[in-house]
Amino acid sequence: MIMTTSSRKTVVVVGGGIVGTMHALLAIKAGYSVTHIERDSLPQSSSVRNFGLIWVSGREAGAELEVALRARELWGEIGSEAKIGFRAQHSLTIAVNEDEFAVMHEAANMTDASARGFELLTREEIIARDPALQGSFVGGLLCTQDAAVEPPLLLGGLREFLSQSPDYQWLPNFEVVDFYHDETGNHVTDIQGNKISAQLMAICPGAAHKGFLSEFFEGAALRKVHLQMGATAPFAHPLKYSIADADSMRYYPAFKDLSLHKLGEQSEIAVRNKMQLLMVQRLDGSFTIGDTHDYVEPFNYEIQEEPYVHLKKVMDSILGTPSPAIVRRWDGVYSQSTNSDIYFRREIAPGAVVVTGGGGRGNTISPAMAEKTILDWAKL
Ligand SMILES: Cc1cc2nc3c(=O)[nH]c(=O)nc-3n(C[C@H](O)[C@H](O)[C@H](O)COP(=O)(O)OP(=O)(O)OC[C@H]3O[C@@H](n4cnc5c(N)ncnc54)[C@H](O)[C@@H]3O)c2cc1C
């Protein structure tokens, strides 16, 4: 049955990042009428500061991998509808020596390797597939489930798609300072006392753990993580894959039971900054590169140079040619669940939920986070 506009249940989504926007999208698709609130004129937080990677390869075996695979499926559908620069750009984790390659060999033999689309490639196979990679590596681990979107296009592209629906309303410059529930539904207000109400509400504030939300984050197993990033000038050749170095295997839970000690010593800079190389080519040919990790607040407000020196060196060694100059630097903060929950979800009133904490894979799993909320609402 096609519902008329007036018969639709109402939803308020707070937060214009990817988690909030996915909630708005899937709520519209499910037949709700949505008001989408954002405190800034355009979202400025982690969803626009990230790599835009949809990174299934590193997900922990079991529930986390299942969520990521479901999200990857949804990304494929959404990417074919909205102009967000979605592409099934596979990833390649590069081994620069036989020891790293041996660990990747183990990864390619994990029981869920085929679900992840893992395939071990020799140096010759890599170069045959992507002649732009000419560095001093011995092989790599391909993941055919990984994909990418363009962060500068993503949120705007989704909102443009959403705005085709008469039941979607985008409300920027509205900073929520209070939430309450009564017999008429769920309500948020701004500092002037303007009120937005709906039957159902999803609050997706990213790393804004304080303010009116403090009481709802009471005892939450959440932390903030600070990262440094960069972008190069365009590279002359299109790269077929998103690239990771073997250091990434030290961090991603997918690989935690492998013989990681065989990876050998990490470089001092990488250890100091808890680094790996991730590198994704944008549609304009530039590379988005990173990243570092800092878990202790207050975070350093200064951008440090040494991580970029390290990233450039690793990039050069993989490309086999000097990589383009780094022309932009920025940092970002995400919210991360610190217990076994894949992300943070808390019902704060009937029909109202706070959803955040997707961590370094929040972009990847965002459609599945939103889908869970919509499925829960359908049961009310
Ligand atoms: C540098 C970096 C690289 C990353 N790379 C990747 C990657 O490649 N792949 C991946 O899967 N993940 C990646 N992540 C993680 C991912 O970006 C985040 O998990 C995800 O973007 C979080 O989305 P979000 O919508 O929860 O939060 P946000 O993007 O922070 O959005 C929250 C929004 O809520 C708004 N808001 C907050 N409080 C209020 C309020 N009171 N009233 C109104 N609006 C409010 C904020 O203004 C903001 O726009 C990366 C993160 C960073 C920082």
The ligand as an ORCA input file, in Angstrom:
! r2SCAN-3c Opt
* xyz 0 1
  C      40.183     10.964     10.123
  C      39.133      9.886     10.096
  C      39.186      8.874      9.138
  C      38.198      7.895      9.100
  N      38.152      7.007      8.069
  C      37.115      6.139      7.966
  C      36.957      5.312      6.835
  O      37.667      5.430      5.840
  N      35.976      4.361      6.837
  C      35.125      4.233      7.893
  O      34.291      3.328      7.870
  N      35.174      5.090      8.937
  C      36.135      6.031      8.993
  N      36.207      6.898     10.035
  C      35.159      6.863     11.051
  C      33.913      7.542     10.530
  O      34.246      8.719      9.825
  C      32.998      7.880     11.704
  O      32.772      6.738     12.508
  C      31.649      8.366     11.186
  O      31.836      9.404     10.260
  C      30.795      8.857     12.343
  O      29.630      9.394     11.796
  P      28.569     10.079     12.735
  O      27.452     10.510     11.878
  O      28.290      9.206     13.911
  O      29.360     11.327     13.352
  P      29.733     12.746     12.744
  O      30.258     12.663     11.383
  O      30.596     13.373     13.799
  O      28.352     13.513     12.663
  C      27.653     13.925     13.818
  C      26.879     15.167     13.463
  O      26.003     15.489     14.527
  C      25.988     16.896     14.664
  N      25.590     17.219     16.036
  C      26.234     16.869     17.169
  N      25.601     17.365     18.242
  C      24.524     18.050     17.775
  C      23.494     18.787     18.404
  N      23.455     18.961     19.714
  N      22.540     19.353     17.615
  C      22.555     19.196     16.269
  N      23.531     18.506     15.630
  C      24.497     17.942     16.370
  C      27.419     17.307     14.373
  O      27.510     18.676     14.003
  C      27.793     16.367     13.246
  O      27.559     16.926     11.957
  C      37.187      7.895     10.096
  C      37.144      8.905     11.057
  C      38.095      9.897     11.054
  C      38.035     10.989     12.095
*
